[in-house]
Amino acid sequence: MYSTMVIEEPKQQLIAADEDAPECSYCSVRPPCLQRFARPAFFVVVVSMFLFADSFIVGVIQGTITTTEHRYQFSLGQIGLLMAGFSVGGVIGNVLVILFFSKPDTNRPRLLGICSLMSGLATFVEIIPQFIQDPYVPAGFEATNDTEDAFQQVQMLCMADKSGADCTDQPAETVSPNQVAFYIMLSSTLLEGAVVMIMYPTVYAYISENTTPKHTAFYTGVWGAVSGLSPVAGIFATAAFLGLWVDFYRIPSSAVPVTPEDRAWVGAWWLGYLVAAILYVLPALPLFGFPVVMRKSCTNAEGSDSVSGDDGDTENKSGTQFPKGETSSGSLSTLWKVLKNRDCMLTCLSQGGASLLVFGYGAFVPKYLEIQFEVETRLADILTGCLLAPAYAVGFMLAGSLVKRFNIQYRGLVSLSCVALALGVAGLTANVFIGCPNENVAGVFTPYKGQSQLDLEAPCNSDCECSLSAYSPVCDGHGITYISACHAGCQLVTEQNHEYGNCSCLATGPTNLNGTLLAVEGACDSHCISYAPYLVLLTAVLLFAQFAQLMRFNIVMRCVSSAERPVALAILYLAGLIATIPASYMFGALIDTACVGRQQTCYGQGACFLYDKVWYRYTFNGVALGFAIICLGSMLIVWKFPSYTNKDANDDVKGNENEASTHNQQI
């Protein structure tokens, strides 16, 4: 039984209590000028800096997928593994919190300061490959010793194809430098995921111990707003950084023969990570200075001390009395009750499917815009940041406002969740059919003249020894694109208009004065439709997804008793966390199945340069639609066959009111 008394003390005693309170300090140094900062509000500001950095890097990762893929010749499956490293590290960090960092005597500010430094270190490790490897040579070029012209374009001509990478001088290495970069990045993501997962529960535990529940809820809302807006900043910053050449500090921009609009361009992807590393480290010094217990937590706002029978735990909003200790058999009994709650388990299943959809499908949206609609990389990042990221915040605020304003009951929550998910399913279904056709690439999507089979080698170029080390498309002027001038059988290049002559594989096309067939540099126009309908529908889908997520949270809160609520919420969170682990790899590997042309390097296959857009569209949107249907189906079962009703909710409320009344009489 808990009892609470408010004891009015003399002013002198309050002053003494305030003077004896813990202070901001660094080792044994306690500067008087720092004591004014030993307040929860300033702690919230400092932690917001860390949370900003943590969400900022989400936008950086999303905006650099294509650039990292081309710079290190990664497959999208490997990119997905790097993203999954954060979730795997998060599970490791969660275990560490439970085993080592959840003790009452833990110096939480010091632990937070260490986590801040470690997060910055982990992020910096991810960009180490940029500084230990040679400058990047764009595809289709070779390095020169000329400081004013660092790269020379390789003429990919028939019988004189120099485009293949010269591997004769390469040492016999078992692991390529790009694979070394992959393992360095993977270790970085694992470490960062673990450290961030330690940081979050520690922050919430510290602030809840030093403020009232009302203020804790407000501060949590502030952090939520910061975390929601930060990815947008990361995406915009990345778009700006990608306008700089990846090695701009080693090679002047005037010596780079490509521009950000060219396919061969690789921007300064690492600058976003460097900024995030600096942002991570900035809160470390203030965090080390915070006391174990803040000064304001010793007295309340009215200048009186709260004394309770359980170490200052003065308030229980629900009026429910919890035992001081719970046996393992009691914990297992509570867990079993939650696992038998059909509504709760189906809602958690829906949550897992939604998390897999958002973290898998959502992560590759910029890449989808680039490939499906031929949007330039930086523009794809900006569009994603402007439209999709705010949809999360709008959906969350809309759901919260409706629940609060209309006091929606349990049945209404389930109904609204089903409606939102049904609208999301409709949007994803429409997006399956919105896209562009494949280009008429000879040997890939359309056969060479006189051939009935799809093959890059035809009689017209069989003696050319063409290479796939770079994708340098040429157009015959009649809608047929060739992977390179060599694949078109071209034997010479003109000095004007980037044209290639003596092209033996061309059936018809423009000719020069001598009647020789010419191919023009660049792929033929595919006449692709606008990406606007896709983005509008996807924005609505993500808004409905966030709306349904808040509904699921409230459903789980209401379909279990107050004693079972912590366990139910833990299962809901765990379902989402587990789903994020395979999400990015699953969708990355799925996109790899649509690849029909990979760059060849000295160490094997590299990044994909050509995709089957139709297959890409059907699989990418179709799998997402499948998970959305699972989410909807789970909630429809809860709606049609509920195991918890509004009557049960009313009985729980009355029970809580009776408990609170009894509790007040005892006081």
N, C-alpha and C positions, 0 to 999 in steps of 0.2 A: 504494500500500500504506500502510495506517495502522498506526502503532505507538503504544502507550501505556505510560508509565512513571509510577509513583507515587514521588515524591521527598520524603523526609522532611527538612524544613528545621528549623533551630534556631528556638526560640521567638521570638528577637529578630527573625528575618527575617519570621516570620508576622505579628508585630505591625506591622512596617514596611509589609508588604504591605497590611494592613488599613487602616493610616493613609493610605496613598496611594490607596486605592480611591475611586471617585467617591462624592459625597455628595449629600444632598438640598440643594437651593439654589434661590434665586430671584434671578436675575441673578448678582451677585457676593456676595449675602448667604447665608451658610451657618450658620444658628443651630445650636449644638450640641444643643439639645433636640430637634431634628427628625431627627437622624441615626439614632435608634433605629427610625424608620419606614421607612428605606430597605431594606425587606425584601420578599420576594415575597408573604408572607402579608398584609401591609398593602395591597400593590398589588391583591391579589385582592379585598379588602374594598371598596376604592375603586371598582374596575371593576364589582363586583357592584351598586353603586348605579346605575351607568349602565345595566347590563343590566336591572335592575329597572324603570327608567323606560321602556326600550325595549319591554319586554313589557307593562308597565302600560298603555301607550297602545294596545296591541292590544285589550285589554278595553274601553277607553274608546271606540274606534272601533266595535267590535261592538255596544256598548250604546246608541250614539247615532244609529244609522242612521235609525230612524223619526223621531226628533226633528229631526235635520238636514234630512230630507226635507220635513217640514212647515214648518219655520222658513224655509227658503229656496226652497220649492216646486221641489225637485229631483226629477227622475225617478230611479228606481233604477239606470238605466244611467249617469247622471251620478255617483251614489254609487259605482258600480263603477269608474268612471274615476278617481275620487279614490283609491280603494284601489289601483288598478293603478299609480298614480303612485309608490308606494313601491317597487314592483318595478322599474319603469323607472329610477327614480333609483338603485336598487341596481346595475343593470347599468352605469350611468354611473360610479358609485363604484368598481366592480370594475375598470373600464378605467383609472381614475385611479390605483388602487393598483398595477396592473401597470406603468404608464408612468412614474409619478413617485414613488410612496411605498414602493417595494419595495427601494430601494437600501440597502446595508449601513450607509452613513453617515447615514441618516435619524435625526433626533432623535425617537424614537418617543413618549416621554412628552409632549414639547411638541406633537406632532401629535395625540395623544389629548386633550390639554387643549383644543386648538382645536376638535376635533370635538365635544367635550362642550358648549362654548359655542354652536357652530353648530347643534347639535341643539335646544338650548333656544330659540334664536332662531327656527328653522324652525317649531317647535311653537307658539310665541307668535304667529307670523305667521298661523297658521291661525285664530286667534280674533279677528283684527283686524276682520272684518266685523261682529262683535257690537257693537263700540264706535263704529263710524263710521256705522251705520245708525240710523234712527228706532226707537223701541220697537216691539216686535212687537204686532200687533193680532190676536187669535184669530179664526179663521174664524167667521162669523155674528155678529160684533160690530163696532162702530165706536167710534173713540176720542172721548173727551169732554174737556172742560177741567176737570172736577171731580176734585180730588185724592183725594176719598174714594170715588169711583166712576169709575175710569179708563175703563171700557168700558160701552157700552150695547148690549144685544142688539137685533139687527135682526129685526123681525117679518116672516117670509117668508110673506106672505099673498097670496092671489089678488087681482089688480087693485090691490094696494098693496105690491108686492114691492120692498122697499128693500134686499134682500140683495146685489144686485149691487154690485161695487166702483165707486165714483164716479170715473170716469176722465176726466171733462171738464176737471178742473183739472190733470191730469198734464202735465208738459212733454213735448215730442216728443223723447224720448230713443231712441237707436238700441239701446242695451244697458240691460237692466234692472239694478237694484241687486243682484238675486239672481244674475245672471250675472257681475257684477263679483266678488261673493263667491265664486263657483265658481272663477274664474280665480286669485284670491288663494289659495284653499285648494289648488288644483292645483299652483301653484308651491311652496307650502309642503311638500306631500307629496314632490315631486320632490327638493327640497333635503334633506329629512330622510332619504329613502331613500338618497341618494348619501353623505351624511355617515355614516350608520350602517354602510353597507357598507365604508367606509374604516376605521371603528373596529374592526370584528370581526377581520379578518386582522392588523391592527396589534397588537391585544391579544394574540392567540395567538402571534405572532412574538416579541413582547417577553418574554412569560412563558417561552416555550420556550428563549430565549437565556439566561435568568437562573436556570433551575432544571433539575433532572434530569428525564428523561422520566417517571419514576414520579410525581414531584410535579406535573408538568404535567398528567398524566392525572387526578390527584386534583382539581386546581384547575378543570380543565375540567368535571368532574362537579359541582362546587359551582356553577359558572356555569349549567350545564344545569338544576339544581334551581331556581335563582333564576328563570331564564327560564320554567320550567314553571309556577311558582306565581304569578308576577306578573300574568298576565292575569286570574286569579280576583280579585285585589285590585282591578284596574281595573274589572271588571264590577260588583263590589259598591260601589265608590266612585261609579260612574256611577249606579247605582240610587238611591243616597242623594242625589246632586246633582240628579237629575231630579225630586225632590220639591220643589225650589225653582223658583219662576217664573223664566223666562229673563231677565227684566229686574228682578229683585228689588231691585237696587241703585238703580233709578230709579223703580220703582212699588211702593208698599207692598203686602204680600200681602193686606191687608184690602180693597184696591181692585180685586182681580182676581176676577171673578165666576165663574171656573171652578176646578175642583179637579183633582188629578192623575188622578182616575178618569175625567174627561171626555175625549172625543175631541179637543176643541179645546185641551187643555192642552199647552204646550210648556215643558219643564223647562230648567234651567240646564246645557245640554249643554257649554258652554264651560269650566265649572269643572274638569272632568276633564283637559282639555288644558292648562289653566293649572297644575294640580298636576304634570302630566308635564313641562312646561317647567321648572319649578323643580327637579324631581328630576334632569333632564338636566344642569342647570348646577351642581348641588352638587359633583360630583366634579372639576370643572375646576381649582380651586385646588390640591388635592393632586396632581393629575396633572402640573401644570406643575413641581412641585417634585422629582419623581423624577429620579434620575440616568439617564444613557444606559445605564450598566451598574450593577447593584445590587451592594452590598457583599458580600452572601452568595454571589454567584456567583463571587467571586474565589477562595474556598477552599471545600472540601467539609466535610462534617459532622465528619470525623475530624481536622480541622485540618491537612490536607495539600493541596497543589496538584496538580491534574491537568494533565499536559503531553502534548499530542498533536501529531501532525504536520500538523494542519489547523486551526489557530486555535482550539484548545480543544474541538473536537468529539470528545469522549472516548468516546462510547458508541454502538454500533450494535447494537441488540438482536437483530436477525436474523442478524448475522454476515456480512451481504452487504457486499461492498466496492464502493463506487460510485466512478466516475471523477471526477476533480476538475473536468473540463469535458466537456460533451457537445455535439457538433456539431449543427447544425441538421438534417443528414441523419439523424443518430441519433435526434433527437427525432421527426422525421416518421415514421421507421421504427417507433418505439414506438407512436405514435398510430395508425398503420395496423394494427398488430397488435391493438390494443385494438378498433378499429372492426370488424375481421374476427371478433372473438370474439362468437359469436352469443349465448351465455349472458349476457355482459356487456351487450350492446346491448338484448336483450329485457328484462333487469332494469331498465335505465335507462328504457326505455319504460314499464314498469310504475310506476316511480318518478314519472315525469312525469304519468301519469294520476292517481296518488294525490295528488300535490301540487295538481293542478287541482281535484280533488274536495274536499280539505280546505280550501283557501284560497278556493274559490268557493262551494261548498255550505255549508261550515261557517260562513262569515262571515254568512250570511243566515238562520241558524237562529232567532235571536230574532225577526226579522221574520216568519218563517213561523209561529211560535207565535202572534204577534199576529193575523195575518190568518186563518189556518186554524182556530185554536181559540179566537179572541177573548180571548187572554190579555192582561192589562194590561201596558204597556211595561216597567215596573220589575220586575214579577214574571217576565216573559220573560227579562230580563237575569239575575235571580237564579237562575232554574232553569238557564240555560245555564252560569253560573259554577259552580254546585254539582255538576252532573252531568257535563257534557261535558268541561270543562277537566281534571278529575282523571283522566278516562279516558285521556288522552294519557300521563300519567305512569305509570299502572298498566300499560298495554300495553307501554310501554318497559321497565319494571322486570321484568315477567313474562317477556318475551322474553330479556332479558339473563341472568336467573337460570336459565332453562332451558338456554340455550346453555352457560353456565359450569358448571352442576352436572352435566349429562349429557354434556358434551363432544360435542355434536352435530356430525356430519360434514356434508360438502357436500350430499350427497343428502338428508339429513334436514332441512337448512335449506330446501331447495327445497320439500320436502313440507310442512313446517310453514307456509311462506309461502302455498302453495296452499290449505291447509285454512283458514287465517285469512281469506284473501280470499274463499273460497267462503262462509264464514259471514257475512262482510260483505255479499256479494251477496244472500244469503237475507234478511238484515235489511232491506236497502233495498227488496227486492221486496215484503216485507210492508208497509213504510211507504207504498208507492204506494197501498194500499187502505185506509189508516187516515186518516180525515179527516172533515170536516163537509160537509153539503150546502149548496148556495147558498140564501141567503135569498130569500123570495118578494118581490122588489123590483119594484114595478109599472113597466112600461115597459122593464125590463132583463132580468129572468128570467121574468116572467109578464106577459101582456098586460093592458091596462086593460079594464074591463067593456065588453062589446060590441065589442071589437077582437080581431083575429086576428093582428096583427103587433106586434112589440116596438118601441115608440117612446115616448119620454118625453112627447111632445106628443099629446094625445088631444082629442076634441071637448069633454070636460068641463073642460079647462084650457087650451084653445087661445088664449083671450083673456087669460090671466093674466100672460103675459110673465115666466115663471119663469126664475130664474138658477141657474147651477151654481157660484156663487162660494163656496158652503159646503155641506157635507153635514149637514143637520139633519133626520134621519129622523123620521117619525111612523108610528104603527101604527093600523090600523083596528079592532083588537080581534079579528080573525078570521084573523090570520097573514099579512096583506098589508102590506108596508112601502112607504112612499112616500119619495122622496128629501127632500122638504120638505113643509111644509103647503101651500105654493103648488102643488106638483105634485099634491097631493090635492084641489085645488080649494077649499081652506078659505078663508073670507072674514073670519072673526073669531076672536079668541082669548079664552078665559075667564080669569078671575083665579085659578081654583082648579084644582089638579091638572094644570097645564100641558096643558090640552085646547084643541083647535081646533074651531070649529063651522062650520055651513053648508058642509060639504065635499061638493062636487058629484060627485067621482069615486068616492066610496065606495058600494059596492053595498049592503052591510049593515054593521051595527056598533052600538056603544052610542049611545044618544040622550040628550038632555037632557029637561027637563020639557016643552018645546015640541015634542018629537019630531024635533029636528034631529040629523042624524048627526054624531058627534064622532070626532075622531082624537086619539090620545094621543101625547104627545111621547116619542120614543125608538123604536128599531127593535123589531120583534116578536121574541119569543124563538125562536131557531133550533133549540133542543133539540140542541145539539152534544154529541158524545161527549167523554169525558175525553181529555186530552192525555198521560196517563200511559203508555199502551202505546207511543205514538210515541217518547217520550223514553227509555224503557227500551231499546227496540230501537236507537235512534240512539246511545245511550251504548255499547252493545255493539259497534255497527259501528265507531265511532271507536276503541274499544279494540283491536279486531282490525286496524284500519288501522295503528295505531301499532306493534302487534306485527309486522305484515308489513314495516313500514318498516325495523326493525332487522334482520330477516332478510335483506332486500334488501341492506343495507349489508354484512353478513357474506358474502353470496353474491358480491358484486363483489370484496370483499377476497380471496376464495379462488379465484376462477375466472381470475385473472391472476397473472403472476409478480410477484416483489417489485419488479423494475425498472419494470413496467407499472402498478403499483398507484397511484401518484400521478395518472397520467393517467386511469385508470379512475374513481377517486374524483372527479376534477375533472369528468368527463363526467356522472357520477351527480348531482353537485351542480348542474351547469349545466342538466340536464334538468328538475330540480325548479324551478330559478329561472325558466327560460323558461316553464314551465307556469303559474307564478303570475301572469305578466303579463296574459294575457287572462282569467284565472279569474274574478275579481270582476266585471269588466264583462260577461262572458258570462252569468253567472247573474243579474246585475242586469237586463240587457236581457231575459233570459228571463222574469223576473217581470213586467216591464213589459207583456209580451204578454198577461198575464192581467188587465190593468187594463181595466175597463169604464166607469169614470167618473172624469174628472179635473176638478180645481178650475179655474175660469176666473179669470184675473187680468187686470189692465190690460195686461200684457205677453204675454198668450197663455195657453197651458195650463200648469197648475202640477202639484202633487203629486196622486197618485192617492188617491181616497177610497173606491173600491169595486172589489173584485176578484172574478173568477170563481174561486171556491174549488176547484171540481172541476178546471178546467184548470190552475190553479196547482199543485195537488197532483200531477197526472199529469206535467206538464212538469218541475217542480222535482225531484221524486224520480226521474222517469224518466230524465232526462239524467244525473243522478248515478249511477243504476244502469248506464247505458250505459258510463260511464267506469270503473266498478268492474268490469264484465265485460271491458273491455280490459285492465285490470290483471291480472285472473285469467287471461285467455287467454294473455297473454304468459308468465306464470309456468308455466302448464300445458305450453306448448311446451318450456320449459326442463326441466320434469320428465319429459316424454315423450321428447324428443329432445335429451338433454344433449350438449354439446360438451366438457364438463369433468366428470370423475368423481372419486370418492374416491381411486382409484388415482393419478390425477394429483396430487391433494393430498398423498398420502403421499410420492410421489416428490419433490415440492417441499420437503417437510419434511426428507427425508433429504438433499437437496441443500444445504439451508441448514445442516444439522448438519455436513455434510462441510466446507462453507466455513468455518464457525465453528471446527472442529477445526484446519483448516489455518491459519486466522488466529491461533489461540492458539499453535500451534507456531512461527510466525514471530515472535511476541512473545517 
